[in-house]
């Protein structure tokens, strides 16, 4: 698969995986949400790792000409949201991911585990 054939959620997931993100899941929200087409959700062990993952996603996607429209939660780093329009990347500390449980909240969306 060439780089141009890789979807935006997979590019974000690959960048997250490179920084040891855990439990990476991609939700397909097309036809379900009017806000975005997909979520990339992943977990980290600490706030430091959450920031490192978010930074790496931004770096890698910027190299490919994609800039986040919005970034939320960076200072506290319990849950960082990177909005790329058609894909929103969610990077959580594990405890907060369990609490907010986006996979359950959006359970009608087709989902897949990212395999690097």
N, C-alpha and C positions, 0 to 999 in steps of 0.2 A: 504494500500500500504506500503510495507516495504521500508526501506531506500535504499536498493540496487536496487529497481525498479524505483527510482526517477531519471529522466534524469538530466544531468549536467545543462542545462538551468533552469530547475525547482529548482535545489538545489541553484543556484545563485539567482534566483527570491525569493525563500523562505528566504534566508539570507538577501536580500535587504528589503523584506517585514518586517522582524523582526526589522529593523531600521527605519520603517515608510516611506520607499520609496513609491512614488506615481506613478500611471499610468504605471504599470509594463506590458510590452509587450514582447512576445517571437516571433521572426521571424525564420521560417524554411528556411534556405538558401541552403539546399541540392539540387544539380542539377542546382543551380543558381550561386553560388560563388565557386571559387576554393580555397579561403582563409580559410573558416570556414563553419561549418554546421549550425550554429545558432547564433543569436544575442539575448541577454537579454538586454532590454532597460528600464531604469527607471529614475525618476526625484526626485529632492530634493529641499527644500526651500532655502538652503544656501550652500556656499562652505564648511562650517563646517560639515553639514549633508552629503554632497557628500563624503567627506573623511571618515566619520563614516560608511557610507554604504559600501564603497569600502573596508575599513578595515575589516568590519564584513564578507563580502563575502570571502575575503582572509582567514580570521581566520577559518570560517566554512568549506571551501573547503580544507584547509590544514589539518584539523582534519580528513577529509575523504580521505587523501592521495593524494590530487590534489594540485599542485603548479602552480601558474600563470607563463607562459612562459615569459610574458612581462607586464609591467604596465606603462602606459603613462598618463601624465596630473595631477599627484598627487599634485605637488607644487601649481599650480594655482587653481586646483579643480573646474574648470568650467565644465569640461568634463573629467572624469577618464575612461580609457579603461583598462580592465583586460583581457588579452588574455590567454585562456586555450586551445588553439589549435582548438578543435572541437566546442567551444563556446567562443564568445567574449562578455563580459559584459560591457555595456556602462552606466555610471552613470552621469547624467547631472544636472546642475542647470536648472530649468524650462525654463528660457529665451533662453539659448543656445540650449536646446532640440528643441524648436520651430524653432529656426533659422536653425539648421542643418537638421532637419526633416528626420531622417533616415528611418522612416516608409514610407514616400513618395518616397524617393530615392530608396528604395528596395520594392516598392509597388507590384511587381510581386510575392513576397515571401508570402506564407501562414503565417498568423499571428494569435496570440491568446492573449487575455488578461489573465494575471496570476491571479488566484483567490486563495487566501490562505485558 
